[in-house]
């Protein structure tokens, strides 16, 4: 096994998303939860209030404060099923499950047989024939292997980046251009 060249790449998070993207997704999820929670709460509370007001206790609502108190009780009763529905739709978690973490450093060692990816003393071997596809944008190459995306910084090579492209073409992989 002959080492051809190496690369060192720093990525922001495990999922390759920026901190802003993770915060934005968590905020969007919380907005959807809040909309569902309020919708179910008032879908239960308003009919309950109307039933109490019209059918059962019209003499009770002679003062404004009594009316407001009964309405708040109806809202509290409506909140219980809304929480159960939110948990059944979105699960018990509070967010998307992705956390903002410090940058991770991946070290890629390209040999004549495989690519060795090392992160935090954990090494993964990627055979060239197992690579599903290779894409590039102006800053990174992306390798797809067994459903995982490995990002390789174009500036992190110990040789010109053209050597990586030549190696991929020699191994029968075409490098696609990412449009987004």
N, C-alpha and C positions, 0 to 999 in steps of 0.2 A: 504494500500500500504506500503510494507516493503522495505526499502533500503537495498540491499544486499552488494554492494560495489560501488566504484567510480573509475573514471579514468580521468586523465588530459593529453591531447595530444596537442603538438605544431606542426603545419604544416606550411610550407613555404608560400603557396598561396592558393587561392580558388580552383584552379584546381589540386592541389597536384603536380604541376610541379615545378621543381627547377628553379631558376633564369637563369641558363645556358640553360635549355631546352626552356624557353620562348624567350631568346635572339636568340638562334639557329633557332627556328621556324620563328621569325620575319626576320632574315637575309635571310633564305631560301625563304621566300615569296618575299622579296625585290629583290633577284636575279632573280626569275621567272618573276616579273614585268619588270625588266630591260631588260631581254632577249626578252620578247614580245614587249616592247617599241622599242628597237633597230631594231628588225626584221621587224616590220610594218613600221617604219620610212624609212628604206632603201629599203623595198619592194615598197614603193611609190616614194621615191626620185630618185633612179637609173633609173627606166623606164621614169620618167618625164625628167630627165637630158638627156637621150638618145633621147627622142622625140624632145626636144628643139635643141639638137646638130645636129642630123641627118636630121630632116625634116624641121626645121624652120629657124634657124639662124646660119648656118655654118660660115658666114663672121664675126659673133660677136666674135668668139673664136680665134682671131688672137694673143691675148696675154694670157699669163698664168694667170694673175690676173683676167682677165675677166672670164675665165673658172672657176676659184675657186669661184668667187663671185656668178656665176650662180649656181654652185653646192651647195653652202651654202644656197642659196634661195630655191633650191629644197629640201634640208634637212629640212629647216624650214617649208616648206609646208607639207612635209611628217610627221612631228612631230605632227601636229594637229589631224589627224585621229588616230594616234597611242595612244594618250592620251585618246581619246574617247573609243577606243577598250579596253585599260587597265582598264578604269573605268567600262565598261560594263562587263568585265570578273571578276574582283576582287572587284568591288564596290568602294565606295568613301573613305573607311577607309585607314589608312596608315599602318596598321599592322594586327596582328592576333586578336587584341582586348584584349589580356591578358596583364595586367600590372604587373610589379614587385612591390610587396607590402611587407609590414612587416609581420612577422610571426603572425599567428592566433592561439589562444588558445581555444580548444574545451574541455568542461567538460562533461563527460558522467556519468550519475547516473543510475545504474542498479537496478531496483526494481523487485518485483515478477511478475509484470504485463507488464512492458514496459521499454524502455530505453529513458531517457530524455537527449537530446543533447542541451547544452547551449553554445552559442557563442555571445559575445557582447550584452548581455541581451536579446537575441532572443532564445527561447526554442522550440525545435521540439521534439515531442513524437513519438517514433518508437515502435509499438506493435511487440511482438516477432513473431506473425503469419504473419506480413507484410514484414519480412526480406526475400529478394529474395535468397541471398546466402551469405556465409561467407568464406573468404579466408585468408590465412596467408603467410607471408614470415618470415625470421629470426627476423625482427624488429617490424613488424606491423601486426595487424588484419585489414581486410577490410570488412565492412558491406555494402551491397547493398540494398537500400530501395528506391522504386519508381524512379529508374533510377539514383539515386545519390550514390556516394561512400563516406563512412565515414571511415576515417582512425583512428585506435585506437593503440596507442603506447603500446607495451608489457611492457615497464618499468614504465608506468604511473599508474598502478593499486595500490589501497590501500590494496590489498591482493595478494597472488600469482596468476600469470596469468592462472594457471590451473583451478582456480575457474571460470573464464570466459569460458574456454573450457567446463567445466562440465555443466555450465548453458546453453550453446548453445546446447549441446547434450541432456540435459533434455528437452529443448524446441523443440526438433526434428530437429535441424539444424546440418548438417555435415560440418565440417571445411575443405575446400579444400586447397591444397598446390598450391601456385602461382609458375609457372615455370620461369617467367621472372621478 
